[in-house]
Amino acid sequence: MTDALKKATLFVKKLDTEGIPVHAAYLFGSYAKGTAGKDSDIDVCIVSPTFGNDYIKEMVALRKISLQIDSKIEPVPFGLHDINDPYSSIASEIHKGGIRLPV
């Protein structure tokens, strides 16, 4: 398991202890593609039944938790419907090559 994958998995576990229900989580972007460089961020999509109402508030909450693990983690909050949005470039990228993380 790569260091980025370990950190992403640790982040997902931390969300549970912080009371954020996680339906699914995905590592995507350069680390999932195997093209990450030393300055690449760790893109992690968090799908939660409590997300989908206030993107900024959800992003800030996730970012505060991610900073406890690694500042390179870039969390993206998704509501349950967002992961299947045919117009979302992030959802499309996740379906094409995202790595599902254990929840």
RAGI-V462085 format. One record per backbone hydrogen bond with DSSP energy under -0.5 kcal/mol. NH is the residue of the N-H (numbers start at 1). CO is the residue of the C=O. If there is no record, write none. Layout:
nh: <NH:NH>
co: <CO:CO>
This chain:
nh: <6:7:8:9:10:11:12:13:14:15:16:17:18:19:20:21:23:23:24:26:27:28:28:31:33:34:35:36:40:42:43:43:44:45:46:46:47:47:48:48:51:58:59:60:61:62:63:64:65:66:67:68:69:70:73:74:75:76:78:82:83:84:85:86:88:89:92:93:94:95:96:97:98:99:100:101>
co: <2:3:4:5:6:7:8:9:10:11:12:13:14:16:15:19:21:47:47:45:99:26:43:28:29:30:30:30:37:72:28:41:74:26:44:76:24:45:46:78:48:54:55:56:57:58:59:60:61:62:63:65:66:66:70:42:73:44:46:79:79:81:82:84:85:87:88:89:90:91:92:93:94:27:98:25>
